[in-house]
């Protein structure tokens, strides 16, 4: 079974060209066109073939690399460098976008915490324990925001940390929602508490005065 890999096709094309036209006819461009492979594969096969050549008394001298081939090698190295830099830039952009999204979510959660705290203050229905809890949650959220800023510098691990920051923010919003509901319910209970019955107090006072007169 004949292996039809790019390198195998290139080596066959090189052998056929040498047999038909001699070693002097070998160039990267001709081998690449004959084998229909990438520039890098053709250049590597030609370079390896030239390195194995031995000049004898009756052998033909292999042609040295042409200026065109030298430029092709330089262009190939430049293309590889650009591809590597482009891949790194793409990865950095993806990580930076994840970091920005996490920072925006943390800021939204912080703003939501501030609004809820202001609403609770306006209603004046929070207890000392609830106020302490809100302060604790605000401190936790501030710590999460600080962690998020620090994690921006840790670009390699930003995606995992951003996911953790989103989970913490969601948990904080859930806790604050529960405490807001508790505060609202407490305010409603306070407003609905019955006032003292003034008529009963007046009746009791009149009866007491009548007994004293008797």
N, C-alpha and C positions, 0 to 999 in steps of 0.2 A: 504493500500500500504506500503510495507516494504522499509525503507530507507536503501540503500546499500552504505552509505558513509564509508570511511575508519574507522572512529571511531565506527560506528555502527557494522561493521564486527568484529572489535577488541573486542567490548563488548560482542558480541554473542560468539566469540571463547573463551573468558574468562569464560563465564557462562557455556558453554559446558564442558570445561576442569575441572572446579570446580565440576560440577555434576558427571563427569565420574571418576575423580581421587582424588578429594578433594583439599582443599586450598593449601596444601603443594606442590602440583604439579605445582603451578603457577610460571612461570618465564617469563621474558621479551622475551627471545629467543623463547620459545615454543609458546607464544601468537603471536609473530611476524610471526613465520612460519605458524601457523594455519590460521591467518587472512590475510596473504600476504600484510602487510602494512609496512611503514617505521619504523625504530627503534624509532624515537621520538614519534610516535603515540602509539606504543605498550608500551613504557616506561611510558607515561603519563597516559594511562588507568590503567596499573598495579599499579602505584603509587597512583592514586585516589582510586582504589578498596581497597588497603591495608589500606588507611587512614580511610575508612568507616567500617572496620572490628571491631567488638566488641567481646572480649574474654569472654565467659560465662562458666558455669560449665560443660556443655556438648559439647561446641563448640571446634572445632579444632583450635589450635593456628596457625596463618598464619606465614609462613616462612619469616624470615627477608631477606633483600636484600643480595644476594650473592655477593662475591667478583667480579664475572664475570659481574653481573649487575652494580655494582659500577663502574667498568672500562668502561662499555658500556656508562654509563651516562657521565663520564669524556670525553670519546672519542667523544660523541655526541656534548658536549659543545665545544670541540676543533674544530670539523668540522664546527660548526656554526660560531665560531670566524674567522676561515680561509675563510669561504665563504663571510663573511662581509668584511674582509680585501681585498679579491680578487675583490669584486665588487667596493670597493672604489678605488682600484688601477686602475681598468679598466676605471672608470669615469675620474680619474686624467689624465690617459694617453690620453684619447680622448680630454680633454680640452687642455692639453699641445700640442698635435698635431695641434689643431686648432690655438693655439697661435703661434706656429712655422710657420705654413703656412701663417698666417697674417703678421708675421714679414718678411718673405721672399718676399711676394708681396710688402710690403712697401719699402723694400730695392731695389727691381727691379724698382719700380716707381721712387725712388730717383736717381738711376743710370741713368734712362732714362731722367729725368729732367736735370741732369748734362750734358749728351751728347747733348741734344737739346740746352742747353744754350751755350755750347762750339761751336756748329755749327753756332749758331746765331752770336756769337762773331767773328768767322772767316769770315763770310760773311760781317760783319760790316754794316748790313742793319737795325739794330734795332734803333728805336727812343727812346727818353728819356721816353716816356710813356710806350713803350713796355718793356724797361729795368726795369722800376718800377714794371710793372705787373709781369715780370719774378721773380724779387726779392720777390714780395708778394707771388707768388705761391710757391717759394722755402721755404719761411718762413712758409707757411701753411703746406707744406709737412713735414718740420722739426718738426712742432708742432704735426702733425699726427704721425710721428715716435716716438716722445717723449710720446705721449698718448699711443701708442702701447706698449712701454717699461713699462709704468706704469700699463697698463692693464694686463701685464703678472703676476703682483702680485695679481691681482683681478681674481683669477682662476674661481671663481663661475660664473662670468659674462663675461668670455672671448669670448664665441661664439658670443654674440650679438655685443660686441665691435669690434671683428674681422670683422664682416660683415660691420659695419659702416666704418672701416678703408679701406676696399676694395672699398666701394663706393666712399669715398673721393679721393682715389688714382686714380680711373677711371675718376672721374670728372676732377682732375688735369691734367691727360694725355690728356683728350679731349680739355681742355682749351689751353694747351701748343701746341697741334696740330694746333688749329685754329690760334694762334699767329704765329706759324712757317709759316703757309700758307700766312698770311698777310705780314710777313716780306719778304718772297720769292717774292711775287707779287710786293711789293714796290721796291725791288732790280731790278726786271725785268723792271719796268717802268722807273727807273732812268737810266738804261743802254740804253733804247730805245729812250730817249729824243733827238731831232735833235740838231746838233751843229750849231753855227752862220754861215751864208753864207758869206765867205771872199770875193768872187768875187763881190758881191753887194756892200760891203763896199769900195773896191778898185775903182769901177766905180763911186761911189758917190764922192770919193776924187778927181778923175781926172776931173770931171765936175766942181767942185768947183775951182780947180786951173786954168782952162781955162777961167772962168769968171773973175778972178782977173787979168789975163794978158790982156784981152780985155779992 
